[in-house]
């Protein structure tokens, strides 16, 4: 999955950089506010991909004395920073630029250049979106897109998909704003389009921040993984009851598991060590993303016993 994430980010990085240069050239030549906002949008996206690549690289650093569980959460941190940048820089500048052009409208010139650039950008962004969507669905083919984002543990995948979706929407808005400004001879629509692009970016950033916040704090593994671990441990004859299964993603491919188990009262220490070792081995074989397992030998809680009776 990490390799797919890197490919998606690199593809988006190259595409956004080329598109950003083209948009800024068109904005300078035609004096279009919407095109300038689109250039800012693509430039912010390019910077975001650089940060995501940095986060992926940092997340693969091995565990050390200061970070005994590795650096997997680096990708969550940098994804959250990306969301903040989209909101603060992309949305902020686009809305500001739009308001300025609403207050003092500027008639764009040579709009044919804008139309050519926007059409090419739609083609490039559409191709990047399709590639990101294909890779995203490949790793989350059990759910819808919204559900996959909510359950996904690799934010670099859905961050790029969100960015590309917002980029496509922004391009259509920019084209509509330029067309209305020209056809109705009302340049104010160019500024309005810029504000709408900023709002799209702000909404995208807020959703990304919400989704990455849970991962950054410490989200559990998928419910089916948690229940599967519990059922597997319960199958051991020396296990009386599973008190609790606690999981946390330390990175997209790193799950930490803590098991509270009530073993048979007459189970000897040597035998218990063998059972714990077998549970550890089988869990890691079935769910390779589980890297560390801690087992607590605890008596079943009295309130649970009373409730069951």
C-alpha positions as CSV (number, residue, x, y, z in Angstrom):
1,X,0.0,0.0,0.0
2,X,2.9,2.3,0.8
3,X,4.2,1.9,-2.8
4,X,0.8,2.8,-4.2
5,X,0.6,5.9,-2.0
6,X,3.9,7.1,-3.3
7,X,3.0,6.6,-6.9
8,X,-0.3,8.5,-6.4
9,X,1.5,11.4,-4.7
10,X,4.3,11.6,-7.3
11,X,1.8,11.6,-10.2
12,X,-0.2,14.3,-8.5
13,X,3.0,16.3,-7.7
14,X,4.2,16.4,-11.3
15,X,0.7,17.1,-12.7
16,X,0.0,20.0,-10.2
17,X,3.4,21.6,-10.7
18,X,3.0,21.8,-14.5
19,X,-0.6,22.9,-14.2
20,X,0.3,25.6,-11.7
21,X,2.9,27.1,-14.0
22,X,0.4,27.2,-16.9
23,X,-2.3,28.7,-14.8
24,X,-0.1,31.5,-13.4
25,X,1.0,32.3,-17.0
26,X,-2.6,32.5,-18.1
27,X,-3.6,34.6,-15.1
28,X,-0.9,37.1,-15.8
29,X,-1.7,37.3,-19.4
30,X,-5.5,37.5,-19.1
31,X,-5.8,39.3,-15.7
32,X,-8.4,36.7,-14.5
33,X,-9.0,36.5,-10.8
34,X,-10.5,32.9,-11.0
35,X,-7.4,31.8,-13.0
36,X,-5.1,33.3,-10.4
37,X,-7.0,31.4,-7.6
38,X,-6.7,28.2,-9.6
39,X,-2.9,28.8,-9.9
40,X,-2.7,29.3,-6.1
41,X,-4.8,26.1,-5.7
42,X,-2.4,24.1,-7.9
43,X,0.6,25.6,-6.2
44,X,-0.7,24.7,-2.7
45,X,-1.5,21.2,-3.9
46,X,2.1,20.8,-5.2
47,X,3.5,21.9,-1.8
48,X,1.1,19.5,-0.1
49,X,2.4,16.5,-2.2
50,X,5.9,17.4,-1.1
51,X,4.8,17.3,2.5
52,X,3.1,14.0,2.0
53,X,6.2,12.5,0.5
54,X,8.2,13.8,3.4
55,X,5.7,12.2,5.8
56,X,5.9,8.9,4.0
57,X,9.6,8.9,4.2
58,X,9.6,9.8,7.9
59,X,7.0,7.2,8.7
60,X,9.4,4.4,7.5
61,X,12.1,5.3,10.0
62,X,12.8,2.3,12.3
63,X,11.9,2.3,16.0
64,X,14.5,3.8,18.3
65,X,14.9,4.6,22.0
66,X,12.9,7.7,21.9
67,X,10.2,6.3,19.6
68,X,10.0,2.6,20.5
69,X,6.9,2.0,18.3
70,X,8.4,3.6,15.2
71,X,7.5,6.8,13.4
72,X,4.4,5.6,11.6
73,X,2.3,8.5,12.9
74,X,4.4,11.0,11.0
75,X,2.2,10.5,7.9
76,X,-0.9,11.4,10.1
77,X,0.8,14.5,11.3
78,X,1.9,15.8,7.9
79,X,-1.6,14.9,6.4
80,X,-3.1,17.1,9.1
81,X,-0.6,19.9,8.2
82,X,-1.7,19.6,4.6
83,X,-5.3,20.1,5.6
84,X,-4.4,23.3,7.5
85,X,-2.4,24.6,4.6
86,X,-5.3,24.0,2.2
87,X,-7.5,26.0,4.5
88,X,-5.2,28.8,5.5
89,X,-3.3,29.3,2.2
90,X,-5.4,27.9,-0.6
91,X,-8.8,28.9,0.7
92,X,-7.7,32.1,2.3
93,X,-5.9,33.6,-0.7
94,X,-8.6,32.5,-3.1
95,X,-11.4,34.1,-1.1
96,X,-9.4,37.3,-0.5
97,X,-8.5,37.6,-4.2
98,X,-12.2,37.0,-5.1
99,X,-13.4,39.7,-2.7
100,X,-10.9,42.2,-4.0
101,X,-12.2,41.5,-7.6
102,X,-15.8,41.7,-6.5
103,X,-15.2,45.2,-5.0
104,X,-13.1,46.3,-7.9
105,X,-13.9,44.1,-10.9
106,X,-11.2,43.8,-13.6
107,X,-12.2,42.8,-17.1
108,X,-10.2,39.8,-18.3
109,X,-8.7,39.8,-21.7
110,X,-7.8,37.1,-24.2
111,X,-10.1,34.6,-22.5
112,X,-9.3,32.0,-25.2
113,X,-6.0,31.4,-23.4
114,X,-8.0,30.8,-20.1
115,X,-10.3,28.3,-21.9
116,X,-7.4,26.4,-23.4
117,X,-5.5,26.2,-20.1
118,X,-8.6,25.2,-18.1
119,X,-9.5,22.5,-20.7
120,X,-6.0,21.1,-20.6
121,X,-6.0,21.3,-16.8
122,X,-9.3,19.4,-16.6
123,X,-7.8,16.7,-18.8
124,X,-4.6,16.4,-16.6
125,X,-6.5,16.7,-13.3
126,X,-9.1,14.2,-14.5
127,X,-6.4,11.7,-15.3
128,X,-4.7,12.2,-11.9
129,X,-8.1,11.9,-10.2
130,X,-8.8,8.6,-12.0
131,X,-5.4,7.2,-11.1
132,X,-5.9,8.2,-7.4
133,X,-9.4,6.8,-7.4
134,X,-8.3,3.5,-8.9
135,X,-5.5,3.1,-6.3
136,X,-7.8,4.2,-3.5
137,X,-10.6,1.7,-4.4
138,X,-8.0,-1.0,-4.8
139,X,-7.1,-0.7,-1.2
140,X,-10.7,0.0,0.0
141,X,-12.9,-2.0,-2.3
142,X,-15.4,-3.1,0.4
143,X,-17.0,0.2,1.1
144,X,-18.3,3.3,-0.6
145,X,-15.9,6.3,-1.0
146,X,-17.2,8.1,2.1
147,X,-17.1,5.0,4.2
148,X,-13.7,4.1,2.9
149,X,-12.4,7.5,3.9
150,X,-13.9,7.1,7.4
151,X,-12.4,3.6,7.8
152,X,-9.2,4.3,5.9
153,X,-5.9,4.3,7.8
154,X,-3.7,5.6,5.1
155,X,-4.5,9.4,4.8
156,X,-2.0,10.0,2.0
157,X,-4.4,8.1,-0.3
158,X,-7.6,10.0,0.4
159,X,-5.8,13.3,0.8
160,X,-4.7,13.2,-2.8
161,X,-8.1,12.0,-3.9
162,X,-9.8,14.9,-2.0
163,X,-7.3,17.4,-3.5
164,X,-7.9,16.1,-7.0
165,X,-11.7,16.2,-6.5
166,X,-11.5,19.8,-5.2
167,X,-9.2,20.7,-8.1
168,X,-11.7,19.4,-10.7
169,X,-14.6,21.3,-9.1
170,X,-12.5,24.4,-9.0
171,X,-11.7,24.2,-12.6
172,X,-15.3,23.9,-13.7
173,X,-16.2,26.9,-11.4
174,X,-13.3,28.9,-12.9
175,X,-14.5,28.2,-16.4
176,X,-18.1,29.1,-15.5
177,X,-17.0,32.3,-13.9
178,X,-14.8,33.4,-16.9
179,X,-17.6,32.5,-19.3
180,X,-20.3,34.4,-17.4
181,X,-18.0,37.4,-17.0
182,X,-17.4,37.5,-20.8
183,X,-20.8,36.6,-22.1
184,X,-22.7,38.9,-19.7
185,X,-20.0,41.6,-19.7
186,X,-20.0,41.5,-15.9
187,X,-16.4,40.9,-14.6
188,X,-17.8,40.5,-11.1
189,X,-18.5,36.8,-11.9
190,X,-14.8,36.3,-12.2
191,X,-14.4,37.4,-8.5
192,X,-17.4,35.3,-7.4
193,X,-15.8,32.2,-9.0
194,X,-12.7,32.9,-7.0
195,X,-14.6,33.0,-3.8
196,X,-16.5,29.8,-4.6
197,X,-13.1,28.1,-5.3
198,X,-11.9,29.2,-1.9
199,X,-15.1,27.9,-0.2
200,X,-14.6,24.5,-2.0
201,X,-11.0,24.4,-0.7
202,X,-12.1,25.4,2.9
203,X,-14.7,22.6,2.9
204,X,-12.2,20.1,1.6
205,X,-9.7,21.1,4.3
206,X,-12.2,20.9,7.1
207,X,-13.2,17.4,6.1
208,X,-9.6,16.3,5.8
209,X,-8.8,17.7,9.2
210,X,-11.7,15.8,10.8
211,X,-10.6,12.5,9.2
212,X,-6.9,12.8,10.0
213,X,-7.5,14.1,13.5
214,X,-8.8,10.7,14.7
215,X,-5.8,8.9,13.2
216,X,-3.4,11.4,14.8
217,X,-4.9,10.9,18.2
218,X,-5.0,7.1,18.0
219,X,-7.7,5.4,16.1
220,X,-8.5,1.7,16.6
221,X,-8.2,-1.0,14.0
222,X,-11.3,-1.9,11.9
223,X,-14.1,-3.5,13.8
224,X,-13.8,-6.7,11.9
225,X,-10.1,-6.9,12.9
226,X,-10.9,-6.3,16.6
227,X,-13.7,-8.9,16.7
228,X,-11.5,-11.3,14.7
229,X,-8.7,-11.1,17.2
230,X,-11.1,-11.7,20.0
231,X,-12.7,-14.8,18.4
232,X,-9.3,-16.2,17.6
233,X,-8.0,-15.8,21.2
234,X,-11.3,-17.3,22.5
235,X,-10.7,-20.5,20.6
236,X,-7.8,-21.5,22.8
237,X,-9.0,-24.1,25.4
238,X,-6.8,-22.5,28.2
239,X,-8.6,-19.2,27.8
240,X,-11.7,-18.7,29.9
241,X,-12.7,-15.2,28.7
242,X,-11.4,-12.3,26.7
243,X,-11.9,-9.2,29.0
244,X,-10.8,-6.6,26.5
245,X,-9.3,-6.1,23.1
246,X,-7.6,-2.7,22.7
247,X,-6.1,-1.7,19.3
248,X,-4.4,1.4,17.9
249,X,-3.0,2.3,14.6
250,X,0.6,3.5,15.0
251,X,0.7,4.0,11.2
252,X,-1.2,2.7,8.2
253,X,0.6,-0.6,8.3
254,X,1.2,-0.9,12.1
255,X,-1.4,-2.0,14.6
256,X,-0.7,-2.2,18.3
257,X,-2.8,-4.7,20.2
258,X,-3.4,-5.1,23.9
259,X,-5.3,-8.2,25.1
260,X,-6.8,-8.7,28.6
261,X,-7.3,-12.5,29.1
262,X,-8.7,-14.6,31.9
263,X,-6.8,-17.9,31.8
264,X,-7.7,-21.1,33.6
265,X,-6.9,-20.8,37.3
266,X,-4.8,-24.0,37.3
267,X,-2.7,-23.0,34.3
268,X,1.0,-23.1,35.1
269,X,3.3,-20.2,34.2
270,X,5.2,-22.2,31.6
271,X,2.0,-23.4,29.8
272,X,0.6,-19.8,29.9
273,X,3.7,-18.5,28.2
274,X,3.3,-21.1,25.4
275,X,-0.4,-20.2,25.0
276,X,0.4,-16.5,24.8
277,X,3.2,-17.2,22.3
278,X,0.7,-19.2,20.1
279,X,-1.9,-16.4,20.3
280,X,0.7,-13.8,19.3
281,X,2.0,-15.9,16.4
282,X,-1.5,-16.7,15.0
283,X,-2.8,-13.1,15.2
284,X,0.3,-11.8,13.4
285,X,0.0,-14.5,10.7
286,X,-3.7,-13.7,10.1
287,X,-3.3,-9.9,10.3
288,X,0.2,-8.9,9.1
289,X,-0.4,-5.3,10.0
290,X,-0.4,-6.3,13.7
291,X,3.3,-5.7,14.7
292,X,3.2,-5.7,18.5
293,X,0.9,-7.6,21.0
294,X,0.7,-7.1,24.7
295,X,-1.2,-9.7,26.8
296,X,-2.4,-9.0,30.3
297,X,-3.4,-12.0,32.4
298,X,-6.4,-10.8,34.5
299,X,-9.3,-12.4,36.2
300,X,-12.7,-11.8,34.7
301,X,-14.4,-8.7,36.1
302,X,-17.0,-9.4,38.7
303,X,-19.7,-7.2,37.1
304,X,-19.3,-9.1,33.9
305,X,-19.8,-12.4,35.7
306,X,-22.9,-11.1,37.6
307,X,-24.4,-9.7,34.4
308,X,-23.9,-13.1,32.6
309,X,-25.5,-15.0,35.4
